[in-house]
Amino acid sequence: MLIAIGADHAGVRLKEDIIAVIQEMGHEVTDQGCHCNDSVDYPDYALPVAKLVAEGKADRGILICGTGIGMSIAANKVHGVRCALVHDLFSAQATREHNDTNVLALGERVVGPGLAQEIVRTWLTTPFSEGERHVGRLNKLKQIEESL
């Protein structure tokens, strides 16, 4: 898989740890920044990742900021993106199985690097369980997007 990744200044350290995990798992990474500790705006890094996923140019995306909240809000503005903010392993698994999320948001100030790495491993290896009720719910989300 090709994984697009992006972070603002508050997530840049964790981004490097996550890139290493993605590569260890045998996936490719496209790093959309940022590459500094200077204050930057999270939408500037969420948008390129979300667009790559929505356009099918990346299989999945991972976004990191201080809490993950801003990144998840920004990514979910892009049609075709289903971004989930995750801080535990159960949610990482459930958001793939039930919601077929294609973008993961993490908060560097909320989860430590060890837990974040496990969340990424779980999220990348958990398949979408294409149960009828889940597909129906996702179709309703698509209808909402198309009506806006």
C-alpha contacts under 8 A as a table, 3 or more apart, distances in Angstrom:
res1	aa1	res2	aa2	distance
1	M	27	H	5.18
1	M	28	E	6.24
1	M	58	A	7.71
1	M	59	D	5.87
1	M	60	R	7.72
2	L	27	H	6.06
2	L	28	E	4.75
2	L	29	V	5.72
2	L	30	T	7.23
2	L	58	A	5.19
2	L	59	D	5.35
2	L	60	R	6.84
3	I	22	I	7.83
3	I	27	H	7.10
3	I	28	E	6.12
3	I	29	V	4.89
3	I	30	T	6.27
3	I	58	A	5.78
3	I	59	D	5.96
3	I	60	R	5.03
3	I	61	G	5.34
3	I	62	I	7.25
4	A	29	V	5.80
4	A	30	T	4.77
4	A	31	D	6.05
4	A	32	Q	6.95
4	A	49	V	5.56
4	A	52	L	7.17
4	A	53	V	7.53
4	A	58	A	6.01
4	A	59	D	7.84
4	A	60	R	6.35
4	A	61	G	4.57
4	A	62	I	6.34
5	I	15	K	7.56
5	I	19	I	7.89
5	I	29	V	7.05
5	I	30	T	6.28
5	I	31	D	5.09
5	I	32	Q	5.90
5	I	33	G	7.56
5	I	49	V	6.23
5	I	61	G	5.58
5	I	62	I	4.74
5	I	63	L	5.78
6	G	15	K	7.30
6	G	31	D	6.11
6	G	32	Q	4.98
6	G	33	G	5.16
6	G	34	C	6.60
6	G	45	Y	5.50
6	G	46	A	6.42
6	G	49	V	6.41
6	G	62	I	6.52
6	G	63	L	5.00
6	G	64	I	6.45
7	A	10	A	7.40
7	A	11	G	5.14
7	A	12	V	5.52
7	A	15	K	6.54
7	A	32	Q	7.84
7	A	33	G	6.02
7	A	34	C	5.63
7	A	42	Y	7.07
7	A	45	Y	6.11
7	A	46	A	7.45
7	A	63	L	5.60
7	A	64	I	4.58
7	A	65	C	5.63
8	D	11	G	5.46
8	D	12	V	6.14
8	D	33	G	7.41
8	D	34	C	5.60
8	D	39	S	7.68
8	D	40	V	6.01
8	D	41	D	6.58
8	D	42	Y	5.18
8	D	45	Y	6.58
8	D	64	I	6.79
8	D	65	C	5.41
9	H	12	V	5.38
9	H	34	C	6.67
9	H	35	H	7.82
9	H	36	C	6.26
9	H	37	N	4.81
9	H	38	D	6.04
9	H	39	S	5.65
9	H	40	V	6.08
9	H	65	C	7.13
10	A	13	R	7.74
10	A	37	N	7.39
10	A	64	I	7.73
10	A	65	C	5.07
10	A	66	G	4.75
10	A	108	E	6.83
10	A	109	R	7.77
11	G	14	L	5.51
11	G	15	K	6.10
11	G	64	I	4.92
11	G	65	C	4.32
11	G	66	G	5.77
11	G	107	G	7.07
11	G	108	E	5.37
12	V	15	K	5.03
12	V	16	E	6.76
12	V	34	C	6.59
12	V	35	H	6.66
12	V	36	C	7.07
12	V	37	N	7.17
12	V	64	I	7.48
12	V	65	C	7.72
13	R	16	E	5.58
13	R	17	D	7.00
14	L	17	D	5.13
14	L	18	I	6.24
14	L	64	I	7.51
14	L	108	E	6.10
14	L	113	P	6.39
15	K	18	I	5.07
15	K	19	I	6.09
15	K	64	I	6.75
16	E	19	I	5.12
16	E	20	A	6.43
17	D	20	A	5.29
17	D	21	V	6.57
17	D	113	P	6.98
17	D	117	Q	7.39
18	I	21	V	5.07
18	I	22	I	6.21
18	I	116	A	7.56
18	I	117	Q	6.08
18	I	120	V	7.39
19	I	22	I	5.14
19	I	23	Q	6.20
19	I	29	V	6.91
20	A	23	Q	5.22
20	A	24	E	6.07
21	V	24	E	4.98
21	V	25	M	6.23
21	V	117	Q	6.54
21	V	120	V	7.85
21	V	121	R	7.58
22	I	25	M	5.20
22	I	26	G	6.70
22	I	27	H	5.60
22	I	28	E	7.19
22	I	29	V	7.20
22	I	120	V	7.90
22	I	121	R	7.86
23	Q	26	G	5.07
23	Q	27	H	5.19
23	Q	28	E	6.20
23	Q	29	V	7.17
24	E	27	H	7.45
32	Q	45	Y	6.57
32	Q	48	P	6.82
32	Q	49	V	6.70
33	G	45	Y	6.49
34	C	45	Y	6.98
40	V	44	D	7.93
41	D	44	D	5.74
41	D	45	Y	7.51
42	Y	45	Y	5.45
42	Y	46	A	6.12
42	Y	65	C	7.08
42	Y	70	G	6.69
42	Y	71	M	6.09
42	Y	74	A	7.92
43	P	46	A	4.92
43	P	47	L	5.83
43	P	70	G	7.65
43	P	71	M	6.70
43	P	74	A	5.71
43	P	75	A	7.93
44	D	47	L	5.92
44	D	48	P	7.30
45	Y	48	P	5.90
45	Y	49	V	6.79
46	A	49	V	5.46
46	A	50	A	6.06
46	A	63	L	6.51
46	A	71	M	5.67
46	A	72	S	7.95
46	A	74	A	6.10
46	A	75	A	5.58
47	L	50	A	5.11
47	L	51	K	5.96
47	L	74	A	6.88
47	L	75	A	6.15
47	L	78	V	7.63
48	P	51	K	5.18
48	P	52	L	6.20
49	V	52	L	5.26
49	V	53	V	6.46
49	V	61	G	5.99
49	V	62	I	7.61
49	V	63	L	7.67
49	V	75	A	7.91
50	A	53	V	5.23
50	A	54	A	6.06
50	A	61	G	6.78
50	A	75	A	5.41
50	A	76	N	7.99
50	A	78	V	6.47
50	A	81	V	6.48
50	A	103	V	7.31
51	K	54	A	4.97
51	K	55	E	5.88
51	K	78	V	6.87
52	L	55	E	5.30
52	L	56	G	6.19
52	L	57	K	4.93
52	L	58	A	5.31
53	V	56	G	5.13
53	V	57	K	5.91
53	V	58	A	4.79
53	V	59	D	5.95
53	V	60	R	5.71
53	V	61	G	6.37
53	V	81	V	7.12
53	V	102	N	7.21
53	V	103	V	7.74
54	A	57	K	7.67
54	A	78	V	7.31
54	A	79	H	6.85
54	A	80	G	5.15
54	A	81	V	5.83
55	E	58	A	7.70
56	G	59	D	6.40
58	A	61	G	7.15
59	D	102	N	7.42
60	R	102	N	4.95
60	R	103	V	5.66
61	G	102	N	6.36
61	G	103	V	4.43
61	G	104	L	6.26
62	I	103	V	5.49
62	I	104	L	4.71
62	I	105	A	5.84
62	I	106	L	7.73
63	L	68	G	7.30
63	L	71	M	6.18
63	L	72	S	7.60
63	L	103	V	7.39
63	L	104	L	6.16
63	L	105	A	4.70
63	L	106	L	6.30
64	I	67	T	7.78
64	I	68	G	5.67
64	I	71	M	6.75
64	I	105	A	5.72
64	I	106	L	4.87
64	I	107	G	5.73
64	I	108	E	6.67
65	C	68	G	4.99
65	C	69	I	7.70
65	C	70	G	7.28
65	C	71	M	6.48
65	C	105	A	8.00
65	C	106	L	6.74
65	C	107	G	5.34
65	C	108	E	6.17
66	G	107	G	4.82
66	G	108	E	5.04
66	G	109	R	5.03
66	G	110	V	7.31
67	T	70	G	7.39
67	T	106	L	6.71
67	T	107	G	3.74
67	T	108	E	6.34
67	T	109	R	5.91
67	T	110	V	5.98
68	G	71	M	5.40
68	G	72	S	6.13
68	G	85	L	6.12
68	G	105	A	5.20
68	G	106	L	4.59
68	G	107	G	4.16
68	G	108	E	7.59
69	I	72	S	5.25
69	I	73	I	6.23
69	I	85	L	6.75
69	I	105	A	7.55
69	I	107	G	7.52
70	G	73	I	5.21
70	G	74	A	6.16
71	M	74	A	5.17
71	M	75	A	6.05
71	M	105	A	6.45
72	S	75	A	5.18
72	S	76	N	6.11
72	S	83	C	5.81
72	S	84	A	6.45
72	S	85	L	6.09
72	S	104	L	7.77
72	S	105	A	5.67
73	I	76	N	5.36
73	I	77	K	6.77
74	A	77	K	5.49
74	A	78	V	7.67
75	A	78	V	5.80
75	A	81	V	6.73
75	A	82	R	7.92
75	A	83	C	6.37
75	A	103	V	7.82
76	N	79	H	7.32
76	N	81	V	5.73
76	N	82	R	6.16
76	N	83	C	5.85
77	K	81	V	7.76
78	V	81	V	5.74
79	H	145	E	6.42
80	G	142	K	7.65
80	G	145	E	7.99
81	V	101	T	7.58
81	V	102	N	6.38
81	V	103	V	6.82
82	R	99	N	7.72
82	R	100	D	7.49
82	R	101	T	4.84
82	R	102	N	5.61
82	R	103	V	6.12
83	C	101	T	5.78
83	C	102	N	6.24
83	C	103	V	4.39
83	C	104	L	5.49
83	C	105	A	6.74
84	A	95	T	6.92
84	A	101	T	6.62
84	A	103	V	6.55
84	A	104	L	5.28
84	A	105	A	5.90
85	L	104	L	6.17
85	L	105	A	4.54
85	L	106	L	5.97
86	V	89	L	7.93
86	V	91	S	6.00
86	V	92	A	5.99
86	V	104	L	7.03
86	V	105	A	6.27
86	V	106	L	5.97
86	V	119	I	7.72
87	H	91	S	7.29
87	H	92	A	7.79
87	H	106	L	6.76
87	H	107	G	7.58
87	H	110	V	7.31
87	H	111	V	6.31
87	H	116	A	7.66
87	H	119	I	7.60
88	D	91	S	5.65
88	D	92	A	6.40
88	D	115	L	7.56
88	D	119	I	6.60
89	L	92	A	4.96
89	L	93	Q	6.32
89	L	118	E	7.23
89	L	119	I	5.41
89	L	122	T	6.90
90	F	93	Q	5.31
90	F	94	A	6.08
91	S	94	A	4.95
91	S	95	T	5.75
92	A	95	T	5.54
92	A	96	R	6.72
92	A	119	I	5.87
92	A	120	V	7.71
92	A	122	T	6.23
92	A	123	W	5.13
93	Q	96	R	5.50
93	Q	97	E	6.21
93	Q	122	T	6.10
93	Q	123	W	5.82
93	Q	126	T	6.00
94	A	97	E	5.01
94	A	98	H	5.66
94	A	99	N	7.40
95	T	98	H	5.54
95	T	99	N	5.02
95	T	100	D	6.40
95	T	101	T	5.98
95	T	123	W	7.98
96	R	99	N	5.51
96	R	100	D	4.51
96	R	101	T	5.37
96	R	123	W	6.50
96	R	126	T	6.09
96	R	127	P	6.20
96	R	128	F	5.28
96	R	129	S	7.96
97	E	100	D	6.08
97	E	126	T	6.70
97	E	127	P	5.90
97	E	128	F	4.15
97	E	129	S	4.90
97	E	130	E	7.80
98	H	128	F	6.46
98	H	129	S	6.53
98	H	130	E	7.96
98	H	134	H	5.77
99	N	128	F	7.38
99	N	134	H	6.90
99	N	138	L	6.99
100	D	127	P	7.87
100	D	128	F	5.25
101	T	104	L	7.30
104	L	123	W	7.94
106	L	110	V	8.00
106	L	111	V	7.61
106	L	116	A	7.39
107	G	110	V	5.09
107	G	111	V	6.17
108	E	111	V	5.70
108	E	112	G	6.76
108	E	113	P	7.76
109	R	112	G	7.53
111	V	115	L	6.24
111	V	116	A	6.04
112	G	115	L	5.57
112	G	116	A	6.08
113	P	116	A	4.98
113	P	117	Q	6.07
114	G	117	Q	5.26
114	G	118	E	6.46
115	L	118	E	5.09
115	L	119	I	6.10
116	A	119	I	5.00
116	A	120	V	6.24
117	Q	120	V	5.15
117	Q	121	R	6.25
118	E	121	R	5.02
118	E	122	T	6.08
119	I	122	T	5.16
119	I	123	W	5.99
120	V	123	W	5.05
120	V	124	L	5.97
121	R	124	L	5.30
121	R	125	T	6.15
122	T	125	T	5.34
122	T	126	T	5.95
123	W	126	T	5.52
129	S	134	H	7.85
130	E	134	H	6.46
130	E	135	V	6.20
131	G	134	H	5.37
131	G	135	V	6.32
132	E	135	V	5.24
132	E	136	G	6.12
133	R	136	G	5.17
133	R	137	R	6.30
134	H	137	R	5.13
134	H	138	L	6.24
135	V	138	L	5.08
135	V	139	N	6.11
136	G	139	N	5.06
136	G	140	K	6.36
137	R	140	K	5.05
137	R	141	L	6.47
138	L	141	L	5.00
138	L	142	K	6.36
139	N	142	K	4.99
139	N	143	Q	6.25
140	K	143	Q	5.00
140	K	144	I	6.32
141	L	144	I	5.08
141	L	145	E	6.35
142	K	145	E	5.07
142	K	146	E	6.16
143	Q	146	E	5.09
143	Q	147	S	6.13
144	I	147	S	5.19
144	I	148	L	6.58
145	E	148	L	5.52
